[in-house]
Amino acid sequence: MTPTSSVHDTLVTVASGGGEEHGGAYESLSAYVIGGGTLLALFLLLWITTRFNRDR
């Protein structure tokens, strides 16, 4: 087996869920909740950064 085909087979296995029965994703985590939480965290970091750079 060549390294290229080995990498290809590995990527196909990972992309298909790793051969797990349930798809490998956590069903309790919503993409909207994670995205909203991440956006909120980034806005908080932006607000903190702007408070510390008042002299500019």
mmCIF entry with sequence, helices, sheets and N, C-alpha, C, O atoms, coordinates in Angstrom:
data_MODEL
# 
_entry.id   MODEL 
# 
_entity.id                         1 
_entity.type                       polymer 
_entity.pdbx_number_of_molecules   1 
# 
_entity_poly.entity_id                      1 
_entity_poly.type                           'polypeptide(L)' 
_entity_poly.nstd_linkage                   no 
_entity_poly.nstd_monomer                   no 
_entity_poly.pdbx_seq_one_letter_code       MTPTSSVHDTLVTVASGGGEEHGGAYESLSAYVIGGGTLLALFLLLWITTRFNRDR 
_entity_poly.pdbx_seq_one_letter_code_can   MTPTSSVHDTLVTVASGGGEEHGGAYESLSAYVIGGGTLLALFLLLWITTRFNRDR 
_entity_poly.pdbx_strand_id                 A 
# 
loop_
_entity_poly_seq.entity_id 
_entity_poly_seq.num 
_entity_poly_seq.mon_id 
_entity_poly_seq.hetero 
1 1  MET n 
1 2  THR n 
1 3  PRO n 
1 4  THR n 
1 5  SER n 
1 6  SER n 
1 7  VAL n 
1 8  HIS n 
1 9  ASP n 
1 10 THR n 
1 11 LEU n 
1 12 VAL n 
1 13 THR n 
1 14 VAL n 
1 15 ALA n 
1 16 SER n 
1 17 GLY n 
1 18 GLY n 
1 19 GLY n 
1 20 GLU n 
1 21 GLU n 
1 22 HIS n 
1 23 GLY n 
1 24 GLY n 
1 25 ALA n 
1 26 TYR n 
1 27 GLU n 
1 28 SER n 
1 29 LEU n 
1 30 SER n 
1 31 ALA n 
1 32 TYR n 
1 33 VAL n 
1 34 ILE n 
1 35 GLY n 
1 36 GLY n 
1 37 GLY n 
1 38 THR n 
1 39 LEU n 
1 40 LEU n 
1 41 ALA n 
1 42 LEU n 
1 43 PHE n 
1 44 LEU n 
1 45 LEU n 
1 46 LEU n 
1 47 TRP n 
1 48 ILE n 
1 49 THR n 
1 50 THR n 
1 51 ARG n 
1 52 PHE n 
1 53 ASN n 
1 54 ARG n 
1 55 ASP n 
1 56 ARG n 
# 
_struct_asym.id          A 
_struct_asym.entity_id   1 
# 
loop_
_struct_conf.conf_type_id 
_struct_conf.id 
_struct_conf.pdbx_PDB_helix_id 
_struct_conf.beg_label_comp_id 
_struct_conf.beg_label_asym_id 
_struct_conf.beg_label_seq_id 
_struct_conf.pdbx_beg_PDB_ins_code 
_struct_conf.end_label_comp_id 
_struct_conf.end_label_asym_id 
_struct_conf.end_label_seq_id 
_struct_conf.pdbx_end_PDB_ins_code 
_struct_conf.beg_auth_comp_id 
_struct_conf.beg_auth_asym_id 
_struct_conf.beg_auth_seq_id 
_struct_conf.end_auth_comp_id 
_struct_conf.end_auth_asym_id 
_struct_conf.end_auth_seq_id 
_struct_conf.pdbx_PDB_helix_class 
_struct_conf.details 
_struct_conf.pdbx_PDB_helix_length 
HELX_P HELX_P1 AA1 PRO A 3  ? ALA A 15 ? PRO A 3  ALA A 15 1 ? 13 
HELX_P HELX_P2 AA2 ALA A 31 ? PHE A 52 ? ALA A 31 PHE A 52 1 ? 22 
# 
_struct_conf_type.id          HELX_P 
_struct_conf_type.criteria    ? 
_struct_conf_type.reference   ? 
# 
loop_
_atom_site.group_PDB 
_atom_site.id 
_atom_site.type_symbol 
_atom_site.label_atom_id 
_atom_site.label_alt_id 
_atom_site.label_comp_id 
_atom_site.label_asym_id 
_atom_site.label_entity_id 
_atom_site.label_seq_id 
_atom_site.pdbx_PDB_ins_code 
_atom_site.Cartn_x 
_atom_site.Cartn_y 
_atom_site.Cartn_z 
_atom_site.occupancy 
_atom_site.B_iso_or_equiv 
_atom_site.pdbx_formal_charge 
_atom_site.auth_seq_id 
_atom_site.auth_comp_id 
_atom_site.auth_asym_id 
_atom_site.auth_atom_id 
_atom_site.pdbx_PDB_model_num 
ATOM 1   N N  . MET A 1 1  ? 0.838   -1.161 0.000  1.00 0.00 ? 1  MET A N  1 
ATOM 2   C CA . MET A 1 1  ? 0.000   0.000  0.000  1.00 0.00 ? 1  MET A CA 1 
ATOM 3   C C  . MET A 1 1  ? 0.895   1.240  0.000  1.00 0.00 ? 1  MET A C  1 
ATOM 4   O O  . MET A 1 1  ? 1.825   1.341  0.801  1.00 0.00 ? 1  MET A O  1 
ATOM 5   N N  . THR A 1 2  ? 0.614   2.170  -0.891 1.00 0.00 ? 2  THR A N  1 
ATOM 6   C CA . THR A 1 2  ? 1.417   3.390  -0.950 1.00 0.00 ? 2  THR A CA 1 
ATOM 7   C C  . THR A 1 2  ? 0.977   4.356  0.134  1.00 0.00 ? 2  THR A C  1 
ATOM 8   O O  . THR A 1 2  ? -0.148  4.262  0.624  1.00 0.00 ? 2  THR A O  1 
ATOM 9   N N  . PRO A 1 3  ? 1.843   5.282  0.515  1.00 0.00 ? 3  PRO A N  1 
ATOM 10  C CA . PRO A 1 3  ? 1.460   6.247  1.557  1.00 0.00 ? 3  PRO A CA 1 
ATOM 11  C C  . PRO A 1 3  ? 0.244   7.088  1.154  1.00 0.00 ? 3  PRO A C  1 
ATOM 12  O O  . PRO A 1 3  ? -0.576  7.440  2.002  1.00 0.00 ? 3  PRO A O  1 
ATOM 13  N N  . THR A 1 4  ? 0.129   7.406  -0.130 1.00 0.00 ? 4  THR A N  1 
ATOM 14  C CA . THR A 1 4  ? -1.004  8.219  -0.583 1.00 0.00 ? 4  THR A CA 1 
ATOM 15  C C  . THR A 1 4  ? -2.318  7.475  -0.405 1.00 0.00 ? 4  THR A C  1 
ATOM 16  O O  . THR A 1 4  ? -3.295  8.056  0.069  1.00 0.00 ? 4  THR A O  1 
ATOM 17  N N  . SER A 1 5  ? -2.358  6.205  -0.774 1.00 0.00 ? 5  SER A N  1 
ATOM 18  C CA . SER A 1 5  ? -3.604  5.454  -0.633 1.00 0.00 ? 5  SER A CA 1 
ATOM 19  C C  . SER A 1 5  ? -3.918  5.186  0.840  1.00 0.00 ? 5  SER A C  1 
ATOM 20  O O  . SER A 1 5  ? -5.083  5.100  1.228  1.00 0.00 ? 5  SER A O  1 
ATOM 21  N N  . SER A 1 6  ? -2.873  5.056  1.651  1.00 0.00 ? 6  SER A N  1 
ATOM 22  C CA . SER A 1 6  ? -3.083  4.857  3.077  1.00 0.00 ? 6  SER A CA 1 
ATOM 23  C C  . SER A 1 6  ? -3.701  6.099  3.716  1.00 0.00 ? 6  SER A C  1 
ATOM 24  O O  . SER A 1 6  ? -4.613  5.992  4.537  1.00 0.00 ? 6  SER A O  1 
ATOM 25  N N  . VAL A 1 7  ? -3.204  7.278  3.338  1.00 0.00 ? 7  VAL A N  1 
ATOM 26  C CA . VAL A 1 7  ? -3.757  8.531  3.844  1.00 0.00 ? 7  VAL A CA 1 
ATOM 27  C C  . VAL A 1 7  ? -5.190  8.698  3.359  1.00 0.00 ? 7  VAL A C  1 
ATOM 28  O O  . VAL A 1 7  ? -6.062  9.125  4.116  1.00 0.00 ? 7  VAL A O  1 
ATOM 29  N N  . HIS A 1 8  ? -5.431  8.362  2.098  1.00 0.00 ? 8  HIS A N  1 
ATOM 30  C CA . HIS A 1 8  ? -6.778  8.467  1.541  1.00 0.00 ? 8  HIS A CA 1 
ATOM 31  C C  . HIS A 1 8  ? -7.752  7.568  2.298  1.00 0.00 ? 8  HIS A C  1 
ATOM 32  O O  . HIS A 1 8  ? -8.851  8.000  2.645  1.00 0.00 ? 8  HIS A O  1 
ATOM 33  N N  . ASP A 1 9  ? -7.362  6.341  2.550  1.00 0.00 ? 9  ASP A N  1 
ATOM 34  C CA . ASP A 1 9  ? -8.227  5.419  3.292  1.00 0.00 ? 9  ASP A CA 1 
ATOM 35  C C  . ASP A 1 9  ? -8.509  5.922  4.709  1.00 0.00 ? 9  ASP A C  1 
ATOM 36  O O  . ASP A 1 9  ? -9.625  5.790  5.211  1.00 0.00 ? 9  ASP A O  1 
ATOM 37  N N  . THR A 1 10 ? -7.491  6.498  5.346  1.00 0.00 ? 10 THR A N  1 
ATOM 38  C CA . THR A 1 10 ? -7.669  7.036  6.693  1.00 0.00 ? 10 THR A CA 1 
ATOM 39  C C  . THR A 1 10 ? -8.637  8.213  6.682  1.00 0.00 ? 10 THR A C  1 
ATOM 40  O O  . THR A 1 10 ? -9.515  8.297  7.541  1.00 0.00 ? 10 THR A O  1 
ATOM 41  N N  . LEU A 1 11 ? -8.489  9.122  5.719  1.00 0.00 ? 11 LEU A N  1 
ATOM 42  C CA . LEU A 1 11 ? -9.376  10.277 5.632  1.00 0.00 ? 11 LEU A CA 1 
ATOM 43  C C  . LEU A 1 11 ? -10.809 9.868  5.330  1.00 0.00 ? 11 LEU A C  1 
ATOM 44  O O  . LEU A 1 11 ? -11.746 10.457 5.867  1.00 0.00 ? 11 LEU A O  1 
ATOM 45  N N  . VAL A 1 12 ? -10.990 8.872  4.482  1.00 0.00 ? 12 VAL A N  1 
ATOM 46  C CA . VAL A 1 12 ? -12.342 8.388  4.189  1.00 0.00 ? 12 VAL A CA 1 
ATOM 47  C C  . VAL A 1 12 ? -12.973 7.787  5.436  1.00 0.00 ? 12 VAL A C  1 
ATOM 48  O O  . VAL A 1 12 ? -14.158 8.000  5.693  1.00 0.00 ? 12 VAL A O  1 
ATOM 49  N N  . THR A 1 13 ? -12.196 7.038  6.214  1.00 0.00 ? 13 THR A N  1 
ATOM 50  C CA . THR A 1 13 ? -12.716 6.448  7.447  1.00 0.00 ? 13 THR A CA 1 
ATOM 51  C C  . THR A 1 13 ? -13.105 7.531  8.452  1.00 0.00 ? 13 THR A C  1 
ATOM 52  O O  . THR A 1 13 ? -14.157 7.438  9.084  1.00 0.00 ? 13 THR A O  1 
ATOM 53  N N  . VAL A 1 14 ? -12.266 8.554  8.604  1.00 0.00 ? 14 VAL A N  1 
ATOM 54  C CA . VAL A 1 14 ? -12.564 9.636  9.553  1.00 0.00 ? 14 VAL A CA 1 
ATOM 55  C C  . VAL A 1 14 ? -13.780 10.426 9.091  1.00 0.00 ? 14 VAL A C  1 
ATOM 56  O O  . VAL A 1 14 ? -14.638 10.766 9.906  1.00 0.00 ? 14 VAL A O  1 
ATOM 57  N N  . ALA A 1 15 ? -13.868 10.723 7.803  1.00 0.00 ? 15 ALA A N  1 
ATOM 58  C CA . ALA A 1 15 ? -14.980 11.511 7.276  1.00 0.00 ? 15 ALA A CA 1 
ATOM 59  C C  . ALA A 1 15 ? -16.302 10.764 7.375  1.00 0.00 ? 15 ALA A C  1 
ATOM 60  O O  . ALA A 1 15 ? -17.355 11.389 7.503  1.00 0.00 ? 15 ALA A O  1 
ATOM 61  N N  . SER A 1 16 ? -16.266 9.461  7.318  1.00 0.00 ? 16 SER A N  1 
ATOM 62  C CA . SER A 1 16 ? -17.505 8.691  7.388  1.00 0.00 ? 16 SER A CA 1 
ATOM 63  C C  . SER A 1 16 ? -17.939 8.407  8.820  1.00 0.00 ? 16 SER A C  1 
ATOM 64  O O  . SER A 1 16 ? -18.921 7.695  9.033  1.00 0.00 ? 16 SER A O  1 
ATOM 65  N N  . GLY A 1 17 ? -17.246 8.937  9.782  1.00 0.00 ? 17 GLY A N  1 
ATOM 66  C CA . GLY A 1 17 ? -17.637 8.764  11.182 1.00 0.00 ? 17 GLY A CA 1 
ATOM 67  C C  . GLY A 1 17 ? -16.799 7.735  11.903 1.00 0.00 ? 17 GLY A C  1 
ATOM 68  O O  . GLY A 1 17 ? -17.125 7.365  13.031 1.00 0.00 ? 17 GLY A O  1 
ATOM 69  N N  . GLY A 1 18 ? -15.762 7.274  11.310 1.00 0.00 ? 18 GLY A N  1 
ATOM 70  C CA . GLY A 1 18 ? -14.864 6.353  11.985 1.00 0.00 ? 18 GLY A CA 1 
ATOM 71  C C  . GLY A 1 18 ? -15.413 4.952  12.165 1.00 0.00 ? 18 GLY A C  1 
ATOM 72  O O  . GLY A 1 18 ? -14.877 4.173  12.953 1.00 0.00 ? 18 GLY A O  1 
ATOM 73  N N  . GLY A 1 19 ? -16.481 4.620  11.441 1.00 0.00 ? 19 GLY A N  1 
ATOM 74  C CA . GLY A 1 19 ? -17.042 3.290  11.547 1.00 0.00 ? 19 GLY A CA 1 
ATOM 75  C C  . GLY A 1 19 ? -17.913 3.095  12.761 1.00 0.00 ? 19 GLY A C  1 
ATOM 76  O O  . GLY A 1 19 ? -18.270 1.960  13.078 1.00 0.00 ? 19 GLY A O  1 
ATOM 77  N N  . GLU A 1 20 ? -18.273 4.166  13.456 1.00 0.00 ? 20 GLU A N  1 
ATOM 78  C CA . GLU A 1 20 ? -19.120 4.058  14.635 1.00 0.00 ? 20 GLU A CA 1 
ATOM 79  C C  . GLU A 1 20 ? -20.579 3.954  14.217 1.00 0.00 ? 20 GLU A C  1 
ATOM 80  O O  . GLU A 1 20 ? -20.971 4.424  13.149 1.00 0.00 ? 20 GLU A O  1 
ATOM 81  N N  . GLU A 1 21 ? -21.358 3.346  15.059 1.00 0.00 ? 21 GLU A N  1 
ATOM 82  C CA . GLU A 1 21 ? -22.766 3.129  14.734 1.00 0.00 ? 21 GLU A CA 1 
ATOM 83  C C  . GLU A 1 21 ? -23.575 4.414  14.732 1.00 0.00 ? 21 GLU A C  1 
ATOM 84  O O  . GLU A 1 21 ? -24.481 4.571  13.914 1.00 0.00 ? 21 GLU A O  1 
ATOM 85  N N  . HIS A 1 22 ? -23.265 5.335  15.632 1.00 0.00 ? 22 HIS A N  1 
ATOM 86  C CA . HIS A 1 22 ? -24.095 6.510  15.816 1.00 0.00 ? 22 HIS A CA 1 
ATOM 87  C C  . HIS A 1 22 ? -23.559 7.741  15.100 1.00 0.00 ? 22 HIS A C  1 
ATOM 88  O O  . HIS A 1 22 ? -24.048 8.840  15.360 1.00 0.00 ? 22 HIS A O  1 
ATOM 89  N N  . GLY A 1 23 ? -22.599 7.616  14.232 1.00 0.00 ? 23 GLY A N  1 
ATOM 90  C CA . GLY A 1 23 ? -22.077 8.739  13.499 1.00 0.00 ? 23 GLY A CA 1 
ATOM 91  C C  . GLY A 1 23 ? -20.950 9.478  14.198 1.00 0.00 ? 23 GLY A C  1 
ATOM 92  O O  . GLY A 1 23 ? -20.285 10.301 13.570 1.00 0.00 ? 23 GLY A O  1 
ATOM 93  N N  . GLY A 1 24 ? -20.716 9.216  15.457 1.00 0.00 ? 24 GLY A N  1 
ATOM 94  C CA . GLY A 1 24 ? -19.590 9.803  16.157 1.00 0.00 ? 24 GLY A CA 1 
ATOM 95  C C  . GLY A 1 24 ? -19.814 11.195 16.697 1.00 0.00 ? 24 GLY A C  1 
ATOM 96  O O  . GLY A 1 24 ? -18.928 11.724 17.369 1.00 0.00 ? 24 GLY A O  1 
ATOM 97  N N  . ALA A 1 25 ? -20.952 11.818 16.439 1.00 0.00 ? 25 ALA A N  1 
ATOM 98  C CA . ALA A 1 25 ? -21.202 13.168 16.929 1.00 0.00 ? 25 ALA A CA 1 
ATOM 99  C C  . ALA A 1 25 ? -21.986 13.113 18.235 1.00 0.00 ? 25 ALA A C  1 
ATOM 100 O O  . ALA A 1 25 ? -22.753 12.180 18.476 1.00 0.00 ? 25 ALA A O  1 
ATOM 101 N N  . TYR A 1 26 ? -21.782 14.117 19.066 1.00 0.00 ? 26 TYR A N  1 
ATOM 102 C CA . TYR A 1 26 ? -22.533 14.210 20.305 1.00 0.00 ? 26 TYR A CA 1 
ATOM 103 C C  . TYR A 1 26 ? -23.915 14.765 19.994 1.00 0.00 ? 26 TYR A C  1 
ATOM 104 O O  . TYR A 1 26 ? -24.038 15.890 19.508 1.00 0.00 ? 26 TYR A O  1 
ATOM 105 N N  . GLU A 1 27 ? -24.936 13.996 20.265 1.00 0.00 ? 27 GLU A N  1 
ATOM 106 C CA . GLU A 1 27 ? -26.285 14.420 19.935 1.00 0.00 ? 27 GLU A CA 1 
ATOM 107 C C  . GLU A 1 27 ? -26.788 15.511 20.865 1.00 0.00 ? 27 GLU A C  1 
ATOM 108 O O  . GLU A 1 27 ? -27.702 16.249 20.496 1.00 0.00 ? 27 GLU A O  1 
ATOM 109 N N  . SER A 1 28 ? -26.224 15.637 22.056 1.00 0.00 ? 28 SER A N  1 
ATOM 110 C CA . SER A 1 28 ? -26.708 16.625 23.014 1.00 0.00 ? 28 SER A CA 1 
ATOM 111 C C  . SER A 1 28 ? -26.192 18.020 22.711 1.00 0.00 ? 28 SER A C  1 
ATOM 112 O O  . SER A 1 28 ? -26.717 18.989 23.260 1.00 0.00 ? 28 SER A O  1 
ATOM 113 N N  . LEU A 1 29 ? -25.179 18.162 21.856 1.00 0.00 ? 29 LEU A N  1 
ATOM 114 C CA . LEU A 1 29 ? -24.610 19.466 21.541 1.00 0.00 ? 29 LEU A CA 1 
ATOM 115 C C  . LEU A 1 29 ? -25.241 20.008 20.266 1.00 0.00 ? 29 LEU A C  1 
ATOM 116 O O  . LEU A 1 29 ? -25.204 19.361 19.220 1.00 0.00 ? 29 LEU A O  1 
ATOM 117 N N  . SER A 1 30 ? -25.815 21.190 20.362 1.00 0.00 ? 30 SER A N  1 
ATOM 118 C CA . SER A 1 30 ? -26.416 21.835 19.206 1.00 0.00 ? 30 SER A CA 1 
ATOM 119 C C  . SER A 1 30 ? -25.396 22.760 18.555 1.00 0.00 ? 30 SER A C  1 
ATOM 120 O O  . SER A 1 30 ? -24.658 23.462 19.246 1.00 0.00 ? 30 SER A O  1 
ATOM 121 N N  . ALA A 1 31 ? -25.358 22.760 17.237 1.00 0.00 ? 31 ALA A N  1 
ATOM 122 C CA . ALA A 1 31 ? -24.424 23.620 16.519 1.00 0.00 ? 31 ALA A CA 1 
ATOM 123 C C  . ALA A 1 31 ? -24.734 25.091 16.775 1.00 0.00 ? 31 ALA A C  1 
ATOM 124 O O  . ALA A 1 31 ? -23.818 25.911 16.843 1.00 0.00 ? 31 ALA A O  1 
ATOM 125 N N  . TYR A 1 32 ? -26.007 25.436 16.917 1.00 0.00 ? 32 TYR A N  1 
ATOM 126 C CA . TYR A 1 32 ? -26.380 26.826 17.174 1.00 0.00 ? 32 TYR A CA 1 
ATOM 127 C C  . TYR A 1 32 ? -25.925 27.280 18.560 1.00 0.00 ? 32 TYR A C  1 
ATOM 128 O O  . TYR A 1 32 ? -25.493 28.420 18.730 1.00 0.00 ? 32 TYR A O  1 
ATOM 129 N N  . VAL A 1 33 ? -26.021 26.392 19.552 1.00 0.00 ? 33 VAL A N  1 
ATOM 130 C CA . VAL A 1 33 ? -25.587 26.730 20.901 1.00 0.00 ? 33 VAL A CA 1 
ATOM 131 C C  . VAL A 1 33 ? -24.072 26.922 20.932 1.00 0.00 ? 33 VAL A C  1 
ATOM 132 O O  . VAL A 1 33 ? -23.579 27.867 21.548 1.00 0.00 ? 33 VAL A O  1 
ATOM 133 N N  . ILE A 1 34 ? -23.346 26.049 20.284 1.00 0.00 ? 34 ILE A N  1 
ATOM 134 C CA . ILE A 1 34 ? -21.885 26.162 20.255 1.00 0.00 ? 34 ILE A CA 1 
ATOM 135 C C  . ILE A 1 34 ? -21.459 27.409 19.492 1.00 0.00 ? 34 ILE A C  1 
ATOM 136 O O  . ILE A 1 34 ? -20.562 28.131 19.928 1.00 0.00 ? 34 ILE A O  1 
ATOM 137 N N  . GLY A 1 35 ? -22.101 27.663 18.351 1.00 0.00 ? 35 GLY A N  1 
ATOM 138 C CA . GLY A 1 35 ? -21.770 28.854 17.574 1.00 0.00 ? 35 GLY A CA 1 
ATOM 139 C C  . GLY A 1 35 ? -22.105 30.129 18.326 1.00 0.00 ? 35 GLY A C  1 
ATOM 140 O O  . GLY A 1 35 ? -21.321 31.078 18.317 1.00 0.00 ? 35 GLY A O  1 
ATOM 141 N N  . GLY A 1 36 ? -23.271 30.163 18.982 1.00 0.00 ? 36 GLY A N  1 
ATOM 142 C CA . GLY A 1 36 ? -23.662 31.341 19.755 1.00 0.00 ? 36 GLY A CA 1 
ATOM 143 C C  . GLY A 1 36 ? -22.744 31.575 20.941 1.00 0.00 ? 36 GLY A C  1 
ATOM 144 O O  . GLY A 1 36 ? -22.383 32.714 21.237 1.00 0.00 ? 36 GLY A O  1 
ATOM 145 N N  . GLY A 1 37 ? -22.370 30.508 21.617 1.00 0.00 ? 37 GLY A N  1 
ATOM 146 C CA . GLY A 1 37 ? -21.443 30.631 22.740 1.00 0.00 ? 37 GLY A CA 1 
ATOM 147 C C  . GLY A 1 37 ? -20.075 31.125 22.306 1.00 0.00 ? 37 GLY A C  1 
ATOM 148 O O  . GLY A 1 37 ? -19.447 31.933 22.990 1.00 0.00 ? 37 GLY A O  1 
ATOM 149 N N  . THR A 1 38 ? -19.623 30.635 21.171 1.00 0.00 ? 38 THR A N  1 
ATOM 150 C CA . THR A 1 38 ? -18.337 31.076 20.637 1.00 0.00 ? 38 THR A CA 1 
ATOM 151 C C  . THR A 1 38 ? -18.385 32.542 20.248 1.00 0.00 ? 38 THR A C  1 
ATOM 152 O O  . THR A 1 38 ? -17.452 33.293 20.533 1.00 0.00 ? 38 THR A O  1 
ATOM 153 N N  . LEU A 1 39 ? -19.461 32.955 19.600 1.00 0.00 ? 39 LEU A N  1 
ATOM 154 C CA . LEU A 1 39 ? -19.617 34.358 19.210 1.00 0.00 ? 39 LEU A CA 1 
ATOM 155 C C  . LEU A 1 39 ? -19.663 35.250 20.449 1.00 0.00 ? 39 LEU A C  1 
ATOM 156 O O  . LEU A 1 39 ? -19.042 36.313 20.476 1.00 0.00 ? 39 LEU A O  1 
ATOM 157 N N  . LEU A 1 40 ? -20.390 34.824 21.460 1.00 0.00 ? 40 LEU A N  1 
ATOM 158 C CA . LEU A 1 40 ? -20.463 35.583 22.704 1.00 0.00 ? 40 LEU A CA 1 
ATOM 159 C C  . LEU A 1 40 ? -19.082 35.702 23.354 1.00 0.00 ? 40 LEU A C  1 
ATOM 160 O O  . LEU A 1 40 ? -18.717 36.773 23.839 1.00 0.00 ? 40 LEU A O  1 
ATOM 161 N N  . ALA A 1 41 ? -18.320 34.619 23.365 1.00 0.00 ? 41 ALA A N  1 
ATOM 162 C CA . ALA A 1 41 ? -16.976 34.646 23.942 1.00 0.00 ? 41 ALA A CA 1 
ATOM 163 C C  . ALA A 1 41 ? -16.061 35.590 23.164 1.00 0.00 ? 41 ALA A C  1 
ATOM 164 O O  . ALA A 1 41 ? -15.259 36.310 23.759 1.00 0.00 ? 41 ALA A O  1 
ATOM 165 N N  . LEU A 1 42 ? -16.180 35.588 21.841 1.00 0.00 ? 42 LEU A N  1 
ATOM 166 C CA . LEU A 1 42 ? -15.350 36.486 21.038 1.00 0.00 ? 42 LEU A CA 1 
ATOM 167 C C  . LEU A 1 42 ? -15.727 37.942 21.258 1.00 0.00 ? 42 LEU A C  1 
ATOM 168 O O  . LEU A 1 42 ? -14.855 38.809 21.322 1.00 0.00 ? 42 LEU A O  1 
ATOM 169 N N  . PHE A 1 43 ? -17.031 38.218 21.374 1.00 0.00 ? 43 PHE A N  1 
ATOM 170 C CA . PHE A 1 43 ? -17.454 39.593 21.676 1.00 0.00 ? 43 PHE A CA 1 
ATOM 171 C C  . PHE A 1 43 ? -16.952 40.027 23.052 1.00 0.00 ? 43 PHE A C  1 
ATOM 172 O O  . PHE A 1 43 ? -16.555 41.178 23.229 1.00 0.00 ? 43 PHE A O  1 
ATOM 173 N N  . LEU A 1 44 ? -16.967 39.127 24.018 1.00 0.00 ? 44 LEU A N  1 
ATOM 174 C CA . LEU A 1 44 ? -16.457 39.440 25.346 1.00 0.00 ? 44 LEU A CA 1 
ATOM 175 C C  . LEU A 1 44 ? -14.964 39.753 25.285 1.00 0.00 ? 44 LEU A C  1 
ATOM 176 O O  . LEU A 1 44 ? -14.508 40.713 25.905 1.00 0.00 ? 44 LEU A O  1 
ATOM 177 N N  . LEU A 1 45 ? -14.213 38.962 24.553 1.00 0.00 ? 45 LEU A N  1 
ATOM 178 C CA . LEU A 1 45 ? -12.780 39.225 24.404 1.00 0.00 ? 45 LEU A CA 1 
ATOM 179 C C  . LEU A 1 45 ? -12.534 40.542 23.682 1.00 0.00 ? 45 LEU A C  1 
ATOM 180 O O  . LEU A 1 45 ? -11.605 41.271 24.030 1.00 0.00 ? 45 LEU A O  1 
ATOM 181 N N  . LEU A 1 46 ? -13.349 40.858 22.686 1.00 0.00 ? 46 LEU A N  1 
ATOM 182 C CA . LEU A 1 46 ? -13.226 42.130 21.981 1.00 0.00 ? 46 LEU A CA 1 
ATOM 183 C C  . LEU A 1 46 ? -13.507 43.290 22.922 1.00 0.00 ? 46 LEU A C  1 
ATOM 184 O O  . LEU A 1 46 ? -12.796 44.294 22.889 1.00 0.00 ? 46 LEU A O  1 
ATOM 185 N N  . TRP A 1 47 ? -14.526 43.173 23.757 1.00 0.00 ? 47 TRP A N  1 
ATOM 186 C CA . TRP A 1 47 ? -14.876 44.226 24.703 1.00 0.00 ? 47 TRP A CA 1 
ATOM 187 C C  . TRP A 1 47 ? -13.745 44.432 25.716 1.00 0.00 ? 47 TRP A C  1 
ATOM 188 O O  . TRP A 1 47 ? -13.384 45.567 26.024 1.00 0.00 ? 47 TRP A O  1 
ATOM 189 N N  . ILE A 1 48 ? -13.187 43.329 26.233 1.00 0.00 ? 48 ILE A N  1 
ATOM 190 C CA . ILE A 1 48 ? -12.080 43.418 27.186 1.00 0.00 ? 48 ILE A CA 1 
ATOM 191 C C  . ILE A 1 48 ? -10.875 44.097 26.534 1.00 0.00 ? 48 ILE A C  1 
ATOM 192 O O  . ILE A 1 48 ? -10.228 44.943 27.151 1.00 0.00 ? 48 ILE A O  1 
ATOM 193 N N  . THR A 1 49 ? -10.578 43.730 25.297 1.00 0.00 ? 49 THR A N  1 
ATOM 194 C CA . THR A 1 49 ? -9.434  44.315 24.597 1.00 0.00 ? 49 THR A CA 1 
ATOM 195 C C  . THR A 1 49 ? -9.619  45.810 24.396 1.00 0.00 ? 49 THR A C  1 
ATOM 196 O O  . THR A 1 49 ? -8.678  46.581 24.579 1.00 0.00 ? 49 THR A O  1 
ATOM 197 N N  . THR A 1 50 ? -10.816 46.222 24.022 1.00 0.00 ? 50 THR A N  1 
ATOM 198 C CA . THR A 1 50 ? -11.054 47.656 23.802 1.00 0.00 ? 50 THR A CA 1 
ATOM 199 C C  . THR A 1 50 ? -11.024 48.426 25.119 1.00 0.00 ? 50 THR A C  1 
ATOM 200 O O  . THR A 1 50 ? -10.683 49.609 25.107 1.00 0.00 ? 50 THR A O  1 
ATOM 201 N N  . ARG A 1 51 ? -11.364 47.811 26.254 1.00 0.00 ? 51 ARG A N  1 
ATOM 202 C CA . ARG A 1 51 ? -11.293 48.512 27.545 1.00 0.00 ? 51 ARG A CA 1 
ATOM 203 C C  . ARG A 1 51 ? -9.848  48.747 27.949 1.00 0.00 ? 51 ARG A C  1 
ATOM 204 O O  . ARG A 1 51 ? -9.556  49.770 28.568 1.00 0.00 ? 51 ARG A O  1 
ATOM 205 N N  . PHE A 1 52 ? -8.931  47.844 27.626 1.00 0.00 ? 52 PHE A N  1 
ATOM 206 C CA . PHE A 1 52 ? -7.538  47.997 28.022 1.00 0.00 ? 52 PHE A CA 1 
ATOM 207 C C  . PHE A 1 52 ? -6.751  48.901 27.070 1.00 0.00 ? 52 PHE A C  1 
ATOM 208 O O  . PHE A 1 52 ? -5.639  49.312 27.403 1.00 0.00 ? 52 PHE A O  1 
ATOM 209 N N  . ASN A 1 53 ? -7.301  49.218 25.896 1.00 0.00 ? 53 ASN A N  1 
ATOM 210 C CA . ASN A 1 53 ? -6.592  50.042 24.920 1.00 0.00 ? 53 ASN A CA 1 
ATOM 211 C C  . ASN A 1 53 ? -7.250  51.407 24.770 1.00 0.00 ? 53 ASN A C  1 
ATOM 212 O O  . ASN A 1 53 ? -7.378  51.909 23.654 1.00 0.00 ? 53 ASN A O  1 
ATOM 213 N N  . ARG A 1 54 ? -7.659  52.002 25.852 1.00 0.00 ? 54 ARG A N  1 
ATOM 214 C CA . ARG A 1 54 ? -8.321  53.321 25.788 1.00 0.00 ? 54 ARG A CA 1 
ATOM 215 C C  . ARG A 1 54 ? -7.362  54.427 25.385 1.00 0.00 ? 54 ARG A C  1 
ATOM 216 O O  . ARG A 1 54 ? -7.810  55.457 24.883 1.00 0.00 ? 54 ARG A O  1 
ATOM 217 N N  . ASP A 1 55 ? -6.063  54.257 25.583 1.00 0.00 ? 55 ASP A N  1 
ATOM 218 C CA . ASP A 1 55 ? -5.104  55.317 25.291 1.00 0.00 ? 55 ASP A CA 1 
ATOM 219 C C  . ASP A 1 55 ? -4.809  55.451 23.803 1.00 0.00 ? 55 ASP A C  1 
ATOM 220 O O  . ASP A 1 55 ? -4.098  56.377 23.414 1.00 0.00 ? 55 ASP A O  1 
ATOM 221 N N  . ARG A 1 56 ? -5.311  54.589 22.980 1.00 0.00 ? 56 ARG A N  1 
ATOM 222 C CA . ARG A 1 56 ? -4.992  54.658 21.547 1.00 0.00 ? 56 ARG A CA 1 
ATOM 223 C C  . ARG A 1 56 ? -6.133  55.191 20.756 1.00 0.00 ? 56 ARG A C  1 
ATOM 224 O O  . ARG A 1 56 ? -6.033  55.315 19.535 1.00 0.00 ? 56 ARG A O  1 
# 
